[in-house]
Amino acid sequence: MEKISFLKSFLKILLISTVILISNSAYAIVFGGSNLGFLGYPEMTCRKPTKPIYRDEFSVNTYNSDAERYIKCVNEYLENSRNDINRIKEKMQESIDAAKSNY
């Protein structure tokens, strides 16, 4: 009986602290890419463009094109990171809801 009482108290404290941590978040199903992998969260692999040595039109155009590709890559990495954060928040909320439904 004492163990059950302790467990209930512990679960209540855990539940309250979790709710406080994520209380301002909205929850919805997350669609989109992800960066999550088997070996942990990966580093961004986008390659920064190198500034051209010569300022001829071809070199400048190539640099500009590489810079656009880099910015697109960074934005995709960041969007995928946001998706991953939202997926984690969803699972946290599902756990909270499941814990609440048992009491």
N, C-alpha and C positions, 0 to 999 in steps of 0.2 A: 504494500500500500504506500509506503514511504517513497519507493522508487517511482511509482506512478505520479505521485504529487510533485516530486522533483522534476520528472520529465515534462509534466505539464507546465511547470514554472519556467523551465529552460526553453521550451518551445514558444511560450508566450513572449519571453524576452527576445528570442531570436526573431520571431515574427514582427514584433514592434520595431526592432532595430532595422530589419530589412525594409519594412514599410517606410520608415523615415528616410532611409538611403535612396529609395527610388520613388518617393511619393509624387514628385513633380513630373514624372515621365508619362507619356501617352503610349498606349500599347495597341499594336495592330500587327497583322501578319506582315513579315518583311519579305519582299521580293527583291531580287537583284544579286549581283555578284558577291563574292566573299574572298577574303584573304586568308581565312583559317586553313591551317594545314596540319599534317600529322606531327610535325616537329616544332610546334609552337607558332607564334605569330611572326610572319616573315617580314624582313626588311623591304623597303621599297626598292625596286630594281630599275627604276627609270633612269636613263642615261642623260646627264646634262649635256647640252650642246657645247661644243668648243667654239670659241670666238675665232672668226677667220683671221688669218695672218694678213692676207691681202684684202683690199676693199673693192675688188672687182664685183661686177653685178652677179656673176655666178656664185661666188663665195658667200656674198651677202644673202642671196636668195636661198642657198642651201642652209645657211645658219638659221634664217627665219623659219624655214620649213622644219628644221630639227627642233627649234625652240617651241613651235606649235605642237609638235608631236610630244615633246617633253611635258608641256603644260597639260595636254590631254591625258597623258599617262599618270601624272601626279593627281589630277582630279579624279580619275578612275580609282586609283588606290585609296584616296580619301573617302570617296563614296562607298566603296566596298568596306572600308573600316567602319563607317557609320552604320552600314547594314549589319555588320557583325556585332556592334554594340547593341543595336536594337534587338537582334536575335537573343543575345544574352539577357537583356532586360525582359524579354518575353518569357524566357524560361524561369527567370526569377519570379515573375508575377504568377506564372502557372504553379510554382512551388508554394507561394504564399496562399493562393486560392485553394490549393489542395489541402494545405495545413488548416486553413480556416474552416473548410467544409467538414472536417473531422470533429469539430468541437461545437 
